[in-house]
Amino acid sequence: MPSTTTPRTPVRARTRPPTADEAVGHTILNCLLREATAAEDRTLADGRLLVRLPHQESVLSVGVRRPSLLGSHRFTGPVSLRGGPAGGAWETIGWQRLAELVHTELTLRTGTDNDEFLGQVAASHRVVAGALARRAAAAPPSRSVRRPSGKHRHGEPLDTYLASEQSLLLGHRFHPTPKAHGADPDAWTAYAPEQGARFPLRLLAVRDGLLAEEAAEPGGAAPLDRAGTAPSGYRLLPAHPWQYRLLGGHPVLRAALARGDVLDLGPAGGQVVPTASVRTVHDGHTFLKFSLDVRITNCLRKNASYELTGAVVLTRLLRPVLADLAVRHPGAAVLREPAYRSLALPGADGRPDRALLEGFGVIVREGLARHTPEGSTPLLAAAVADEYPLGPGRVSDLLAGAGPDEAAEWWRRYTALLVPPVLTAYFRHGVVLEPHLQNVVVCVGGDGFPERVLFRDLEGTKLLASHHAHALSTLPREVAGPLTYDRDRGWDRVAYCLFVNHVAELLAAVADLHPGTEAALWRQVRATLEECADSLGRPRQLRDLLAGAPLPAKANLLTRWSRSADRDAGYVRLRSPLAAHP
């Protein structure tokens, strides 16, 4: 434990979890502020934020528990409305009325309508309300990674990790419909992480020669074979039960089942645990990423054929890059995706039926064991950064009773682990990592301090064409295209995921412990950034950041409004706290 000049203080009173109405209302307001209001439309005074809706001659008001330099304020209580040019009395409104006001504002602002928007907000509210109700009814004992004495709670680090994956009951703070999905709500509950789901996979045995498979290394697909025992002449293909339900009636699959080319072996023996991404599950050793053919937030969640191949290609191409990062930044690692497997049943044209190939495609992602330091507990970074006490591993638990100096040291260590490898990957190797909060696992020691960070999900990892032109030229166009970013697009993605989605949100959670320390925490981020800039030859993008260039923030509200795919999302620019004097 580092020495401190400030003794431990009593544990701060926990912020109570919000109601579903408050959570949804505050999330919509976050999006409105970030993407659809100008600075002159916002006034923060006397503990309240006033937001003018310029197209409706109305003003919103909400209590602010703690203001933010980035504009990511901590709200409290209901939202109020005062409308009309003459002002009038304030009226408390609920989340539905607020959503309707945002719907009207965006319609007037963009000149287009979106008849799905209000239904998606309602769907997200339904999921949040159900998850909070389940949590209240279960009332489980809090599984903290750290006791007040600072000693590690030994026992089941994997259980604690999986609980952190399933603790994101409210979803993304800056997405208008973070928990919306296109599935039947009653059937979906059995597979939803926020409902604490656990279930067996469906096990298929596929005749030799009718599987599609690629591997970056010998044995890469071995985790798929340990799910059960295949009859002679067959190989195993685990399937997500939701996806099997969707595709079980496909005529090509039904014919193969009738011929005996595919055998339905029923549920596999053990249970898997869905992680925060929903379609990626943990089988006790390894992660398996399935297709679900359900739209969650902005995207239809399935493994397209180019993504199946792309995961294996990236694992192979990144081998020297990851070796270099391991030397330069031993406190970080990237989880590889060494294999995929799927059905290759021929369709009418004699080629593998695309719906079955993509629908049953499963990507193998390596597990945490070989990357987790002895005695540490892995935690999902999004759970560590959670504003509310909804699961294990929040930074308020890790730093329970710590004074501001100790909290500052924790933050220094965290930024030193997280920031440098992402910037090294981009500037030295032309690799765009996607280190948003759901793509990073942090390993904490028995003292609650971070020891290692793990980056995951190669779907968001891209290559800069300027660095990897030769390697990309050897790939099929349909694989190379989605793997490629130009420099500007790549930098926006890195800067958003690293500084806005991740650093800013975890910094906010640390600042909540000791209000008044936010500016000092941003100065620590700047100090880390200065060290990185020096080691990387002070590239232009880092010089601009240090000079206070605006930060890119992904426009989730406008992307949802325009019904665009996530890959086509634009960015809005935020005033940066990284300048020398924020």
TIBA-970246 format. One record per residue (C-alpha): residue in one letter; x, z, y. Coordinates in nm, 2 decimals, always signed. Each point is the difference from the previous one (the first is absolute). Layout:
resn / X / Z / Y
a / X / Z / Y
...
// end
This chain:
resn / X / Z / Y
m / +0.00 / +0.00 / +0.00
p / +0.15 / -0.09 / +0.34
s / +0.07 / +0.27 / +0.25
t / -0.24 / +0.03 / +0.29
t / +0.01 / +0.15 / +0.34
t / -0.38 / +0.06 / -0.02
p / -0.13 / +0.23 / -0.26
r / -0.29 / -0.09 / -0.23
t / -0.33 / +0.03 / +0.18
p / -0.33 / +0.10 / -0.17
v / -0.17 / -0.29 / -0.17
r / -0.23 / -0.18 / +0.25
a / -0.37 / +0.00 / -0.07
r / -0.09 / -0.31 / -0.20
t / -0.20 / -0.27 / +0.17
r / -0.33 / -0.01 / -0.18
p / -0.09 / -0.33 / -0.18
p / -0.24 / -0.21 / +0.20
t / -0.35 / -0.09 / -0.11
a / -0.05 / -0.36 / -0.11
d / -0.18 / -0.06 / +0.32
e / +0.29 / +0.12 / +0.21
a / +0.26 / -0.18 / -0.21
v / -0.17 / -0.33 / +0.02
g / -0.07 / +0.04 / +0.37
h / +0.35 / +0.09 / +0.09
t / +0.14 / -0.29 / -0.21
i / -0.22 / -0.25 / +0.18
l / +0.11 / +0.14 / +0.33
n / +0.37 / -0.02 / -0.10
c / -0.05 / -0.37 / -0.06
l / -0.20 / -0.07 / +0.31
l / +0.27 / +0.17 / +0.22
r / +0.29 / -0.18 / -0.16
e / -0.15 / -0.35 / -0.02
a / -0.29 / -0.05 / +0.24
t / +0.07 / +0.21 / +0.31
a / +0.25 / -0.04 / +0.29
a / +0.19 / +0.29 / +0.16
e / -0.23 / +0.00 / +0.30
d / -0.29 / +0.07 / -0.24
r / +0.14 / +0.33 / -0.13
t / +0.03 / +0.33 / +0.18
l / +0.14 / +0.32 / -0.15
a / -0.07 / +0.32 / +0.19
d / -0.11 / +0.36 / -0.06
g / +0.02 / -0.03 / -0.38
r / -0.23 / -0.31 / -0.02
l / +0.05 / -0.37 / -0.03
l / -0.23 / -0.23 / +0.20
v / -0.03 / -0.36 / -0.12
r / -0.18 / -0.27 / +0.20
l / -0.18 / -0.28 / -0.19
p / +0.05 / -0.27 / +0.27
h / -0.26 / -0.24 / -0.15
q / -0.28 / +0.26 / -0.02
e / +0.05 / +0.21 / +0.31
s / +0.03 / +0.31 / -0.22
v / +0.25 / +0.28 / -0.05
l / +0.09 / +0.19 / -0.31
s / +0.14 / +0.35 / +0.00
v / +0.17 / +0.21 / -0.28
g / +0.20 / +0.32 / -0.02
v / +0.37 / -0.03 / -0.05
r / +0.17 / +0.27 / -0.21
r / +0.35 / -0.14 / +0.08
p / +0.09 / -0.30 / +0.20
s / +0.25 / -0.26 / -0.12
l / +0.27 / -0.19 / +0.18
l / -0.09 / -0.31 / -0.21
g / -0.37 / +0.04 / +0.07
s / -0.08 / +0.12 / -0.35
h / -0.18 / +0.31 / +0.12
r / -0.13 / +0.28 / -0.22
f / -0.38 / +0.01 / +0.06
t / -0.23 / +0.28 / -0.05
g / -0.38 / +0.03 / +0.00
p / -0.27 / -0.27 / +0.05
v / +0.01 / -0.30 / +0.23
s / -0.22 / -0.01 / +0.31
l / -0.14 / -0.29 / +0.19
r / -0.10 / -0.05 / +0.36
g / -0.15 / -0.34 / +0.08
g / -0.12 / -0.22 / +0.28
p / +0.15 / -0.08 / +0.34
a / -0.14 / +0.33 / +0.15
g / +0.16 / +0.21 / -0.27
g / -0.26 / +0.25 / -0.11
a / +0.02 / +0.29 / -0.24
w / +0.24 / +0.02 / -0.29
e / -0.16 / -0.05 / -0.35
t / +0.16 / +0.10 / -0.32
i / +0.00 / -0.29 / -0.24
g / +0.08 / -0.04 / -0.37
w / +0.22 / -0.24 / -0.19
q / -0.28 / -0.26 / -0.05
r / -0.07 / -0.02 / +0.38
l / +0.37 / -0.02 / +0.07
a / +0.04 / -0.28 / -0.25
e / -0.29 / -0.19 / +0.16
l / +0.17 / +0.04 / +0.34
v / +0.33 / -0.14 / -0.14
h / -0.19 / -0.28 / -0.16
t / -0.16 / -0.09 / +0.33
e / +0.32 / +0.03 / +0.19
l / +0.19 / -0.23 / -0.24
t / -0.28 / -0.25 / +0.00
l / +0.01 / -0.02 / +0.38
r / +0.38 / +0.00 / +0.01
t / +0.06 / -0.26 / -0.26
g / -0.31 / -0.22 / +0.03
t / -0.05 / +0.03 / -0.38
d / -0.22 / +0.22 / -0.22
n / +0.08 / +0.17 / -0.33
d / -0.31 / +0.08 / -0.20
e / +0.20 / +0.18 / -0.27
f / +0.17 / +0.26 / +0.23
l / -0.26 / +0.27 / +0.02
g / -0.07 / -0.02 / -0.37
q / +0.37 / +0.04 / -0.07
v / +0.03 / +0.30 / +0.23
a / -0.30 / +0.16 / -0.18
a / +0.16 / -0.08 / -0.34
s / +0.32 / +0.17 / +0.11
h / -0.20 / +0.30 / +0.13
r / -0.17 / +0.03 / -0.34
v / +0.33 / +0.01 / -0.19
v / +0.15 / +0.26 / +0.24
a / -0.31 / +0.22 / -0.02
g / +0.00 / -0.02 / -0.38
a / +0.37 / +0.09 / -0.02
l / -0.03 / +0.29 / +0.24
a / -0.31 / +0.13 / -0.19
r / +0.18 / -0.02 / -0.33
r / +0.30 / +0.19 / +0.15
a / -0.23 / +0.27 / +0.14
a / -0.18 / +0.04 / -0.33
a / +0.32 / +0.01 / -0.21
a / +0.18 / +0.24 / +0.24
p / +0.33 / -0.03 / -0.20
p / +0.28 / +0.25 / +0.07
s / +0.25 / -0.15 / +0.25
r / +0.30 / -0.14 / -0.18
s / +0.27 / +0.04 / +0.26
v / +0.35 / -0.13 / -0.06
r / +0.14 / +0.30 / +0.19
r / -0.09 / +0.37 / -0.01
p / +0.01 / +0.20 / +0.33
s / +0.33 / +0.15 / -0.13
g / +0.15 / -0.35 / -0.01
k / +0.05 / -0.01 / -0.37
h / -0.10 / -0.30 / -0.20
r / -0.32 / +0.02 / -0.20
h / +0.13 / -0.12 / -0.34
g / -0.22 / -0.13 / -0.27
e / -0.15 / -0.35 / +0.04
p / +0.16 / -0.22 / +0.26
l / -0.16 / -0.30 / -0.15
d / -0.35 / +0.16 / +0.03
t / +0.07 / +0.09 / +0.36
y / +0.12 / -0.35 / +0.07
l / -0.31 / -0.16 / -0.15
a / -0.22 / +0.25 / +0.19
s / +0.17 / -0.12 / +0.32
e / -0.08 / -0.36 / -0.09
q / -0.37 / +0.09 / -0.04
s / -0.03 / +0.22 / +0.31
l / -0.06 / -0.27 / +0.26
l / -0.37 / +0.07 / +0.03
l / -0.04 / -0.14 / +0.36
g / +0.22 / -0.31 / -0.03
h / +0.20 / -0.18 / +0.27
r / -0.04 / +0.16 / +0.35
f / +0.02 / -0.34 / +0.17
h / -0.23 / -0.21 / -0.22
p / -0.37 / -0.02 / +0.08
t / -0.12 / -0.01 / -0.36
p / +0.29 / +0.16 / -0.20
k / -0.21 / +0.10 / -0.30
a / -0.24 / -0.30 / -0.02
h / +0.00 / -0.21 / -0.31
g / -0.21 / -0.28 / -0.15
a / -0.08 / +0.18 / -0.32
d / -0.31 / +0.17 / -0.13
p / +0.05 / +0.36 / +0.13
d / -0.12 / +0.18 / -0.31
a / +0.21 / -0.21 / -0.24
w / +0.31 / +0.02 / +0.23
t / +0.01 / +0.38 / +0.00
a / +0.15 / +0.00 / -0.34
y / +0.31 / -0.18 / +0.12
a / +0.04 / +0.13 / +0.36
p / +0.30 / +0.22 / +0.08
e / -0.18 / +0.20 / +0.26
q / -0.24 / +0.11 / -0.28
g / +0.29 / +0.13 / -0.21
a / -0.06 / -0.28 / -0.25
r / +0.18 / -0.02 / -0.34
f / -0.09 / -0.24 / -0.27
p / +0.14 / -0.19 / -0.30
l / +0.10 / -0.37 / +0.04
r / -0.17 / -0.27 / -0.21
l / +0.24 / -0.13 / -0.26
l / +0.00 / -0.36 / -0.11
a / +0.22 / -0.16 / -0.27
v / +0.08 / -0.36 / +0.07
r / +0.13 / -0.25 / -0.26
d / +0.36 / -0.10 / +0.05
g / +0.03 / -0.30 / +0.23
l / -0.31 / +0.07 / +0.20
l / +0.17 / +0.25 / +0.24
a / +0.17 / -0.08 / +0.33
e / +0.30 / +0.22 / +0.07
e / +0.31 / +0.01 / +0.21
a / +0.27 / +0.27 / +0.01
a / +0.29 / +0.06 / +0.23
e / +0.19 / +0.18 / -0.27
p / -0.02 / +0.06 / -0.38
g / -0.27 / +0.25 / -0.08
g / -0.16 / -0.03 / +0.34
a / -0.34 / -0.02 / -0.15
a / +0.05 / +0.27 / -0.26
p / -0.23 / +0.25 / +0.18
l / -0.29 / -0.22 / -0.09
d / +0.08 / +0.02 / -0.37
r / -0.01 / +0.37 / -0.02
a / -0.37 / +0.02 / +0.07
g / -0.08 / -0.04 / -0.37
t / +0.07 / -0.21 / -0.31
a / -0.06 / -0.37 / -0.02
p / -0.09 / -0.17 / -0.33
s / +0.26 / -0.23 / -0.15
g / +0.01 / -0.33 / +0.20
y / -0.15 / +0.16 / +0.31
r / +0.13 / +0.17 / +0.32
l / -0.16 / +0.26 / +0.21
l / -0.16 / -0.06 / +0.34
p / -0.14 / +0.31 / +0.18
a / -0.29 / -0.07 / +0.23
h / -0.16 / +0.20 / +0.27
p / -0.35 / +0.08 / -0.13
w / -0.16 / -0.10 / +0.34
q / +0.16 / -0.35 / -0.03
y / -0.09 / -0.03 / -0.37
r / -0.36 / +0.07 / +0.10
l / +0.01 / -0.28 / +0.26
l / +0.17 / -0.26 / -0.22
g / -0.12 / +0.10 / -0.34
g / -0.27 / -0.27 / +0.00
h / +0.23 / -0.28 / +0.11
p / -0.07 / -0.29 / -0.25
v / +0.36 / -0.07 / -0.07
l / +0.07 / +0.36 / -0.08
r / -0.32 / +0.03 / -0.21
a / +0.10 / -0.30 / -0.20
a / +0.35 / +0.15 / -0.06
l / -0.16 / +0.33 / -0.11
a / -0.22 / -0.19 / -0.24
r / +0.29 / -0.20 / -0.15
g / +0.21 / +0.32 / -0.03
d / +0.27 / -0.13 / +0.24
v / -0.08 / +0.32 / +0.20
l / -0.09 / +0.33 / -0.16
d / -0.18 / +0.27 / +0.20
l / +0.16 / +0.32 / -0.12
g / -0.21 / +0.22 / +0.23
p / +0.12 / +0.28 / +0.22
a / +0.37 / +0.09 / -0.02
g / +0.10 / +0.34 / -0.11
g / +0.12 / +0.18 / +0.32
q / -0.14 / +0.01 / +0.34
v / +0.14 / -0.16 / +0.31
v / -0.02 / +0.13 / +0.36
p / -0.09 / -0.24 / +0.29
t / +0.23 / +0.04 / +0.29
a / -0.09 / -0.04 / +0.37
s / +0.01 / -0.38 / -0.02
v / -0.29 / +0.03 / -0.26
r / +0.11 / -0.29 / -0.22
t / +0.34 / +0.14 / -0.08
v / -0.01 / +0.27 / -0.27
h / +0.25 / +0.24 / -0.14
d / +0.01 / +0.03 / -0.38
g / +0.22 / +0.32 / -0.01
h / +0.33 / -0.20 / +0.02
t / -0.05 / -0.33 / +0.18
f / -0.22 / -0.16 / +0.26
l / -0.22 / -0.30 / -0.10
k / -0.16 / -0.22 / +0.27
f / -0.32 / -0.17 / -0.10
s / -0.24 / -0.25 / +0.15
l / -0.34 / +0.14 / +0.10
d / -0.17 / -0.30 / +0.17
v / -0.15 / +0.24 / +0.25
r / +0.04 / -0.02 / +0.38
i / +0.15 / +0.32 / +0.12
t / +0.05 / +0.03 / +0.38
n / +0.11 / -0.36 / +0.09
c / +0.10 / -0.15 / -0.33
l / -0.12 / -0.11 / -0.34
r / +0.21 / +0.21 / -0.22
k / +0.14 / -0.21 / -0.28
n / +0.34 / -0.13 / -0.13
a / +0.01 / -0.36 / +0.10
s / +0.22 / -0.21 / -0.23
y / +0.27 / -0.04 / +0.27
e / +0.00 / +0.38 / +0.04
l / +0.05 / +0.05 / -0.37
t / +0.30 / -0.23 / +0.00
g / +0.11 / +0.13 / +0.34
a / +0.04 / +0.36 / -0.11
v / +0.24 / -0.10 / -0.28
v / +0.19 / -0.25 / +0.22
l / +0.05 / +0.27 / +0.27
t / +0.12 / +0.25 / -0.25
r / +0.25 / -0.25 / -0.12
l / +0.11 / -0.12 / +0.35
l / +0.02 / +0.35 / +0.15
r / +0.24 / +0.13 / -0.27
p / +0.31 / -0.03 / +0.22
v / -0.19 / +0.11 / +0.31
l / -0.12 / +0.32 / -0.17
a / +0.35 / +0.06 / -0.13
d / +0.14 / -0.01 / +0.35
l / -0.28 / +0.22 / +0.14
a / +0.07 / +0.25 / -0.27
v / +0.36 / +0.03 / +0.12
r / -0.07 / +0.00 / +0.37
h / -0.32 / +0.22 / -0.02
p / +0.01 / +0.21 / -0.32
g / -0.30 / +0.20 / +0.13
a / -0.23 / -0.30 / -0.05
a / -0.11 / -0.23 / -0.28
v / -0.24 / -0.29 / -0.06
l / -0.22 / +0.00 / -0.31
r / +0.04 / -0.33 / -0.18
e / -0.27 / -0.21 / -0.17
p / +0.18 / -0.14 / -0.30
a / -0.28 / -0.18 / -0.18
y / -0.36 / -0.12 / -0.02
r / -0.23 / -0.10 / -0.28
s / -0.33 / -0.17 / -0.01
l / -0.24 / -0.23 / -0.20
a / +0.09 / -0.36 / -0.03
l / -0.31 / -0.14 / -0.17
p / -0.03 / -0.37 / +0.06
g / -0.30 / -0.12 / +0.20
a / -0.17 / -0.34 / +0.00
d / +0.30 / -0.17 / +0.14
g / +0.23 / +0.15 / -0.26
r / +0.18 / +0.22 / +0.25
p / -0.03 / +0.38 / +0.01
d / -0.34 / +0.09 / +0.15
r / +0.09 / +0.13 / +0.35
a / -0.28 / +0.26 / +0.03
l / +0.12 / +0.16 / -0.32
l / +0.37 / -0.04 / +0.08
e / -0.04 / +0.18 / +0.33
g / -0.28 / +0.23 / -0.10
f / +0.19 / +0.15 / -0.29
g / +0.34 / -0.01 / +0.15
v / +0.18 / +0.33 / -0.01
i / +0.33 / +0.07 / +0.18
v / +0.24 / +0.27 / -0.13
r / +0.15 / +0.22 / +0.27
e / +0.27 / +0.25 / -0.10
g / -0.08 / +0.37 / +0.01
l / +0.14 / +0.28 / +0.21
a / +0.20 / +0.19 / -0.26
r / +0.34 / -0.18 / +0.04
h / -0.02 / +0.02 / +0.38
t / -0.12 / +0.35 / +0.05
p / +0.28 / +0.26 / +0.06
e / +0.01 / +0.29 / -0.25
g / -0.23 / +0.28 / +0.11
s / -0.18 / -0.19 / +0.27
t / -0.37 / -0.09 / +0.02
p / -0.11 / -0.36 / +0.10
l / -0.29 / -0.02 / +0.25
l / -0.18 / -0.30 / +0.15
a / +0.12 / -0.02 / +0.36
a / -0.36 / -0.06 / +0.12
a / -0.10 / +0.34 / -0.15
v / +0.30 / +0.17 / +0.17
a / -0.12 / -0.15 / +0.33
d / -0.37 / +0.09 / -0.05
e / -0.16 / +0.15 / +0.31
y / -0.23 / +0.23 / -0.21
p / +0.06 / +0.23 / -0.30
l / -0.16 / -0.22 / -0.26
g / +0.28 / +0.00 / -0.26
p / +0.34 / +0.13 / -0.10
g / +0.33 / -0.07 / +0.17
r / -0.11 / -0.02 / +0.36
v / +0.29 / +0.06 / +0.24
s / -0.18 / +0.32 / +0.12
d / +0.04 / +0.13 / -0.36
l / +0.36 / -0.11 / -0.03
l / +0.08 / +0.17 / +0.33
a / -0.23 / +0.30 / -0.03
g / +0.11 / +0.26 / +0.24
a / +0.30 / -0.20 / +0.13
g / +0.10 / +0.02 / +0.36
p / +0.05 / -0.30 / +0.23
d / +0.37 / -0.02 / -0.07
e / -0.05 / -0.02 / -0.37
a / -0.28 / -0.25 / +0.04
a / +0.24 / -0.21 / +0.21
e / +0.26 / +0.01 / -0.27
w / -0.25 / -0.10 / -0.26
w / -0.09 / -0.30 / +0.22
r / +0.36 / -0.09 / +0.06
r / +0.06 / -0.02 / -0.37
y / -0.32 / -0.20 / -0.06
t / +0.08 / -0.27 / +0.26
a / +0.36 / -0.02 / -0.13
l / -0.13 / -0.08 / -0.35
l / -0.28 / -0.23 / +0.10
v / +0.11 / -0.22 / +0.30
p / +0.36 / -0.12 / -0.09
p / -0.07 / -0.17 / -0.33
v / -0.29 / -0.19 / +0.14
l / +0.20 / -0.13 / +0.29
t / +0.30 / -0.08 / -0.22
a / -0.22 / -0.20 / -0.24
y / -0.13 / -0.20 / +0.30
f / +0.31 / -0.06 / +0.21
r / +0.27 / -0.02 / -0.28
h / -0.20 / -0.16 / -0.28
g / -0.29 / -0.18 / +0.16
v / -0.25 / +0.21 / -0.21
v / -0.33 / +0.12 / +0.16
l / -0.10 / +0.32 / -0.16
e / -0.35 / +0.14 / +0.06
p / +0.05 / +0.37 / +0.04
h / -0.35 / +0.10 / +0.11
l / -0.12 / +0.35 / -0.10
q / -0.16 / -0.11 / -0.33
n / +0.31 / -0.19 / -0.11
v / +0.25 / +0.29 / +0.03
v / +0.04 / +0.29 / -0.23
v / +0.21 / +0.29 / +0.13
c / +0.18 / +0.24 / -0.24
v / +0.02 / +0.36 / +0.14
g / +0.22 / +0.27 / -0.13
g / -0.09 / +0.36 / -0.08
d / +0.05 / +0.09 / +0.37
g / -0.26 / -0.26 / +0.11
f / +0.26 / -0.22 / +0.16
p / +0.02 / -0.38 / -0.08
e / +0.27 / -0.11 / -0.23
r / -0.08 / -0.36 / -0.08
v / -0.25 / -0.28 / +0.10
l / -0.13 / -0.27 / -0.24
f / -0.14 / -0.33 / +0.12
r / -0.26 / -0.17 / -0.22
d / -0.22 / -0.31 / -0.03
l / +0.19 / -0.32 / +0.01
e / -0.32 / -0.19 / +0.09
g / +0.08 / +0.09 / +0.37
t / +0.37 / -0.07 / -0.03
k / +0.11 / -0.33 / +0.15
l / +0.31 / -0.20 / +0.05
l / +0.12 / -0.15 / +0.33
a / +0.05 / -0.38 / -0.04
s / +0.31 / +0.01 / +0.21
h / +0.17 / +0.23 / -0.26
h / -0.14 / -0.13 / -0.33
a / -0.05 / -0.37 / +0.05
h / +0.19 / -0.10 / -0.31
a / -0.18 / +0.25 / -0.23
l / -0.34 / -0.09 / +0.14
s / +0.07 / -0.37 / -0.04
t / +0.04 / +0.05 / -0.38
l / -0.35 / +0.15 / -0.03
p / -0.34 / -0.19 / -0.03
r / -0.15 / -0.04 / +0.34
e / -0.30 / +0.21 / -0.09
v / +0.23 / +0.29 / -0.08
a / +0.26 / -0.05 / +0.28
g / -0.26 / -0.03 / +0.28
p / -0.16 / +0.34 / -0.04
l / +0.34 / +0.17 / -0.04
t / +0.13 / -0.14 / +0.33
y / -0.02 / +0.14 / +0.35
d / +0.16 / -0.14 / +0.32
r / +0.20 / +0.24 / +0.20
d / -0.26 / +0.09 / +0.26
r / -0.28 / +0.05 / -0.25
g / +0.23 / +0.20 / -0.22
w / +0.11 / +0.23 / +0.28
d / -0.36 / +0.07 / +0.11
r / -0.08 / +0.10 / -0.35
v / +0.31 / +0.23 / -0.03
a / -0.05 / +0.16 / +0.34
y / -0.37 / +0.06 / -0.05
c / +0.03 / +0.14 / -0.35
l / +0.30 / +0.21 / +0.08
f / -0.05 / +0.13 / +0.35
v / -0.38 / -0.01 / +0.06
n / -0.16 / +0.04 / -0.34
h / +0.26 / +0.24 / -0.15
v / +0.23 / +0.17 / +0.25
a / -0.27 / +0.06 / +0.26
e / -0.25 / +0.14 / -0.24
l / +0.24 / +0.24 / -0.18
l / +0.15 / +0.10 / +0.34
a / -0.36 / +0.09 / +0.11
a / -0.04 / +0.22 / -0.30
v / +0.33 / +0.18 / +0.08
a / -0.10 / +0.03 / +0.37
d / -0.33 / +0.16 / -0.10
l / +0.19 / +0.29 / -0.13
h / +0.17 / +0.07 / +0.34
p / -0.19 / -0.16 / +0.28
g / +0.23 / -0.10 / +0.29
t / +0.27 / -0.13 / -0.24
e / -0.11 / -0.36 / -0.02
a / +0.24 / -0.14 / +0.26
a / +0.29 / +0.17 / -0.17
l / -0.10 / -0.14 / -0.33
w / -0.01 / -0.35 / +0.15
r / +0.35 / +0.06 / +0.14
q / +0.12 / +0.07 / -0.35
v / -0.14 / -0.33 / -0.11
r / +0.18 / -0.17 / +0.29
a / +0.33 / +0.18 / -0.11
t / -0.04 / -0.13 / -0.35
l / -0.08 / -0.35 / +0.14
e / +0.32 / +0.01 / +0.21
e / +0.21 / +0.08 / -0.30
c / -0.16 / -0.29 / -0.19
a / +0.05 / -0.24 / +0.29
d / +0.37 / +0.09 / +0.02
s / +0.06 / -0.04 / -0.37
l / -0.19 / -0.34 / +0.00
g / +0.18 / -0.15 / +0.30
r / -0.28 / +0.08 / +0.24
p / -0.23 / -0.30 / -0.07
r / -0.24 / -0.11 / +0.27
q / -0.31 / +0.15 / -0.16
l / +0.15 / +0.34 / -0.01
r / +0.13 / -0.02 / +0.36
d / -0.35 / -0.10 / +0.11
l / -0.15 / +0.30 / -0.19
l / +0.25 / +0.24 / +0.16
a / -0.08 / -0.15 / +0.34
g / -0.37 / +0.08 / -0.05
a / -0.14 / -0.33 / -0.12
p / -0.37 / +0.04 / -0.11
l / -0.06 / +0.07 / -0.37
p / -0.22 / -0.23 / -0.21
a / -0.31 / +0.15 / -0.15
k / -0.20 / -0.18 / -0.26
a / -0.34 / -0.09 / +0.13
n / -0.22 / +0.12 / -0.29
l / -0.32 / +0.01 / +0.20
l / +0.04 / -0.35 / +0.14
t / +0.11 / -0.13 / -0.34
r / -0.31 / +0.15 / -0.17
w / -0.22 / -0.13 / +0.28
s / +0.13 / -0.36 / -0.04
r / -0.02 / +0.04 / -0.38
s / +0.36 / -0.11 / -0.04
a / +0.22 / +0.07 / -0.29
d / +0.26 / +0.28 / +0.04
r / +0.28 / -0.25 / +0.00
d / -0.14 / -0.16 / +0.31
a / -0.04 / +0.32 / +0.20
g / +0.13 / +0.00 / +0.35
y / +0.16 / +0.27 / +0.21
v / -0.07 / +0.19 / +0.32
r / +0.28 / +0.15 / +0.20
l / +0.03 / +0.37 / +0.07
r / +0.20 / +0.17 / +0.27
s / +0.31 / +0.14 / -0.18
p / +0.12 / +0.36 / +0.00
l / +0.34 / -0.12 / -0.11
a / +0.13 / -0.06 / +0.35
a / +0.27 / +0.24 / +0.13
h / -0.26 / +0.21 / +0.19
p / -0.34 / -0.03 / -0.17
// end
